[in-house]
Amino acid sequence: MIKQVPATHPRLKSLIIREKLVNGFTRGLVAREGLIAHGRGEAFDYLLGEKTSAFALDATQAAAATLLLAKQPIISVNGNVAAVSATDIIELSKYANAPLEVNLFYRDKKREQAIERELLKYGATKVFGVGPNASARLPDLDSERRKVDPRGILVADVVVVPLEDGDRAEALVKMGKKIIAIDLNPLSRTASIADITIVDNITRAIPSLVYAIKRINNLTNKEKQKIVNKFDNKRALAKSLEIIRGAMT
């Protein structure tokens, strides 16, 4: 299908992402509802100019420092992430020393296994949270998101939650965990609850995060902590909203 779109098309990248999601749906990675969720995010990306803002880069820098300072970071992966960013999320896992854990709102055995296979195919060495390994439960949460791996999200101090829902983010914060969200909607509950919200498309955010980790890896912990302390999530969200308001007017 994408072969029919000329390379000069102004929204080629967006169309490629759509095709990856549709392909992921046909292969059992993506839930039908995940296609709808992507459409909502795409609308915000359009208002953001489909580019990474300076404020998103500030958040990315703070996220990189937070991951490098973490004792037990973990990266949550759902079907949409696996469909559009498998190679990037695996690279992030490597450089952040953060395992990958499958965590789904619409959870079923086939989807779990399909996502696990996809991640392993692209180079992941271990995937948490699949099948009986998701034997722990998050308190104050009733959805299937409550099922987590006792080696992963349950004991992590920093959780990366790309393309997240607010209920689980709130539950994780109550447990004292630091949350790094990647969310194109700066008005979402996830965005406001997280310690650091990167308001950017995941296909741009993850490579930028990997680059930032490589760039500051040799800094001292004191210097990394200074980067974290300097970041103000509320201010970054407000600036993202200014960009959106400007696009609308």
C-alpha positions as CSV (number, residue, x, y, z in Angstrom):
1,M,0.0,0.0,0.0
2,I,2.7,2.5,1.0
3,K,4.5,1.8,-2.3
4,Q,1.6,3.7,-4.0
5,V,2.5,6.9,-2.1
6,P,5.1,9.1,-3.7
7,A,8.2,9.9,-1.8
8,T,7.4,13.6,-2.1
9,H,4.1,13.2,-0.2
10,P,4.2,15.8,2.7
11,R,2.8,13.3,5.2
12,L,4.7,10.2,4.1
13,K,6.1,9.5,7.6
14,S,2.6,9.6,9.1
15,L,1.3,7.2,6.4
16,I,4.1,4.8,7.0
17,I,3.2,4.7,10.8
18,R,-0.4,4.1,9.9
19,E,0.6,1.2,7.7
20,K,2.8,-0.3,10.4
21,L,-0.2,-0.1,12.8
22,V,-2.6,-1.8,10.3
23,N,0.0,-4.4,9.7
24,G,0.5,-4.9,13.4
25,F,-3.3,-5.3,13.8
26,T,-3.5,-8.0,11.1
27,R,-0.6,-9.8,12.8
28,G,-2.3,-9.7,16.2
29,L,-0.1,-7.1,17.9
30,V,-2.4,-4.2,17.9
31,A,-5.9,-4.1,19.4
32,R,-8.7,-2.4,17.3
33,E,-8.9,0.2,20.0
34,G,-5.2,0.9,19.5
35,L,-5.9,2.1,16.0
36,I,-8.4,4.7,17.5
37,A,-5.9,5.8,20.1
38,H,-3.3,6.4,17.4
39,G,-5.7,8.6,15.5
40,R,-6.2,10.7,18.6
41,G,-2.5,11.1,19.0
42,E,-2.0,11.9,15.4
43,A,-4.4,14.8,15.7
44,F,-2.2,16.3,18.4
45,D,0.9,15.7,16.5
46,Y,-0.6,17.6,13.5
47,L,-1.2,20.5,15.9
48,L,2.4,20.3,17.1
49,G,3.6,20.6,13.6
50,E,4.7,17.0,13.4
51,K,8.1,17.9,14.8
52,T,9.9,17.8,18.1
53,S,9.7,21.0,20.1
54,A,12.5,22.5,22.3
55,F,10.4,21.7,25.3
56,A,10.1,18.0,24.3
57,L,13.9,17.9,24.0
58,D,14.2,19.3,27.5
59,A,12.0,16.6,28.7
60,T,14.0,14.0,26.8
61,Q,17.2,15.2,28.4
62,A,15.6,14.9,31.9
63,A,14.3,11.5,31.0
64,A,17.7,10.3,29.9
65,A,19.3,11.5,33.2
66,T,16.5,9.9,35.2
67,L,17.0,6.5,33.5
68,L,20.8,6.6,34.0
69,L,20.3,7.4,37.7
70,A,17.7,4.7,38.2
71,K,18.5,1.5,40.1
72,Q,15.8,-0.7,38.4
73,P,14.2,1.0,35.4
74,I,11.7,-0.8,33.2
75,I,10.1,0.0,29.9
76,S,6.4,-0.9,29.4
77,V,5.5,-2.1,25.9
78,N,2.0,-2.4,24.4
79,G,0.9,-3.5,20.9
80,N,1.2,0.0,19.3
81,V,4.8,0.4,20.6
82,A,5.8,-3.0,19.3
83,A,4.2,-2.3,15.9
84,V,5.8,1.1,15.2
85,S,8.9,1.2,17.3
86,A,10.2,-2.3,18.1
87,T,13.8,-1.7,17.0
88,D,14.0,1.7,18.7
89,I,12.5,0.5,22.0
90,I,15.0,-2.4,22.0
91,E,17.9,0.0,21.5
92,L,16.6,2.2,24.4
93,S,16.4,-0.9,26.6
94,K,20.0,-1.6,25.8
95,Y,21.4,1.8,26.5
96,A,19.2,2.5,29.5
97,N,19.8,-0.9,30.9
98,A,16.1,-1.2,31.3
99,P,14.2,-4.5,30.5
100,L,11.1,-4.6,28.4
101,E,7.8,-5.7,29.9
102,V,4.5,-6.4,28.0
103,N,1.6,-4.7,29.7
104,L,-1.8,-4.5,28.0
105,F,-5.2,-2.9,28.7
106,Y,-6.8,-5.4,26.3
107,R,-4.8,-8.4,27.4
108,D,-5.1,-11.8,25.9
109,K,-2.6,-14.7,25.6
110,K,-2.2,-14.5,21.8
111,R,-1.5,-10.7,21.8
112,E,1.1,-11.1,24.6
113,Q,2.9,-13.9,22.7
114,A,2.7,-12.0,19.4
115,I,4.3,-8.9,21.0
116,E,6.9,-11.0,22.7
117,R,7.8,-12.7,19.4
118,E,8.0,-9.3,17.7
119,L,10.5,-8.0,20.3
120,L,12.6,-11.1,20.2
121,K,12.7,-11.0,16.4
122,Y,14.2,-7.6,16.5
123,G,16.8,-8.4,19.1
124,A,15.4,-8.3,22.5
125,T,17.1,-10.8,24.8
126,K,14.4,-11.0,27.4
127,V,10.7,-9.9,27.6
128,F,8.9,-9.7,31.0
129,G,5.2,-9.8,31.7
130,V,4.1,-12.6,29.4
131,G,1.7,-15.3,30.4
132,P,2.2,-16.7,33.9
133,N,5.2,-14.3,34.5
134,A,2.6,-11.5,35.0
135,S,1.8,-13.0,38.4
136,A,1.9,-9.8,40.5
137,R,-0.9,-7.3,40.9
138,L,-0.8,-3.5,41.2
139,P,-2.9,-2.2,44.1
140,D,-5.8,0.2,43.4
141,L,-6.2,-0.9,39.8
142,D,-9.0,-3.1,38.4
143,S,-8.1,-3.3,34.7
144,E,-5.9,-5.9,33.1
145,R,-3.0,-3.4,33.4
146,R,-2.8,-4.4,37.0
147,K,-1.1,-7.7,36.0
148,V,2.7,-7.1,36.1
149,D,5.9,-9.1,36.4
150,P,7.3,-9.3,39.9
151,R,10.8,-8.9,38.4
152,G,9.8,-5.9,36.4
153,I,7.2,-3.1,36.9
154,L,6.4,-4.3,40.4
155,V,9.9,-3.6,41.7
156,A,11.0,-0.9,39.3
157,D,11.9,2.6,40.6
158,V,11.5,4.2,37.2
159,V,8.9,3.2,34.6
160,V,8.8,4.4,31.0
161,V,5.2,4.4,29.9
162,P,4.9,5.2,26.2
163,L,1.3,5.5,24.9
164,E,-0.1,5.0,28.4
165,D,-3.5,5.2,30.1
166,G,-4.0,7.3,33.2
167,D,-5.2,4.7,35.6
168,R,-2.0,2.8,35.7
169,A,0.2,5.9,35.7
170,E,-1.7,7.0,38.8
171,A,-1.4,3.6,40.5
172,L,2.4,3.6,39.8
173,V,2.8,7.1,41.2
174,K,1.0,6.0,44.4
175,M,3.5,3.2,44.7
176,G,6.3,5.8,44.8
177,K,7.7,5.1,41.3
178,K,9.0,7.8,38.9
179,I,7.1,7.9,35.6
180,I,8.5,8.9,32.3
181,A,5.6,9.3,29.9
182,I,5.6,9.7,26.1
183,D,2.3,11.3,25.2
184,L,1.3,13.5,22.4
185,N,-1.7,14.8,24.4
186,P,-0.4,17.3,27.0
187,L,-3.9,17.4,28.5
188,S,-4.0,13.7,29.4
189,R,-4.1,12.5,33.0
190,T,-0.9,10.5,32.2
191,A,0.9,13.6,31.0
192,S,-0.1,15.6,34.2
193,I,0.7,12.7,36.6
194,A,4.1,11.7,35.2
195,D,7.3,13.1,36.6
196,I,8.5,13.7,33.1
197,T,6.3,13.9,30.0
198,I,7.8,13.9,26.6
199,V,5.1,15.5,24.4
200,D,6.3,14.0,21.1
201,N,5.6,11.2,18.6
202,I,7.1,8.0,19.9
203,T,8.8,7.4,16.6
204,R,10.8,10.7,17.2
205,A,11.0,10.5,21.0
206,I,12.6,7.1,21.4
207,P,15.6,7.8,19.1
208,S,16.0,11.2,20.7
209,L,16.1,9.6,24.1
210,V,18.7,7.0,23.0
211,Y,20.8,9.8,21.6
212,A,20.5,11.8,24.9
213,I,21.5,8.8,27.0
214,K,24.6,8.3,24.9
215,R,25.5,12.0,25.1
216,I,25.2,12.3,28.9
217,N,26.3,8.8,29.9
218,N,29.7,9.9,31.0
219,L,28.5,12.8,33.3
220,T,28.8,12.3,37.0
221,N,25.6,11.4,38.9
222,K,25.7,14.8,40.5
223,E,25.6,16.4,37.0
224,K,22.8,14.1,35.9
225,Q,20.8,14.9,39.0
226,K,21.2,18.6,38.2
227,I,19.6,18.0,34.8
228,V,16.6,16.3,36.5
229,N,16.2,19.0,39.1
230,K,16.2,21.7,36.5
231,F,13.3,20.2,34.6
232,D,9.8,21.4,35.3
233,N,7.1,19.1,33.9
234,K,4.2,21.5,34.4
235,R,6.1,24.3,32.5
236,A,6.9,21.9,29.7
237,L,3.3,20.9,29.3
238,A,2.2,24.5,29.4
239,K,4.6,25.3,26.6
240,S,3.4,22.4,24.5
241,L,-0.2,23.7,24.9
242,E,1.0,27.1,23.7
243,I,2.3,25.5,20.5
244,I,-1.1,23.8,20.0
245,R,-3.0,27.0,20.7
246,G,-0.8,28.8,18.2
247,A,-1.5,26.2,15.5
248,M,-5.2,26.5,16.1
249,T,-5.3,30.2,15.7
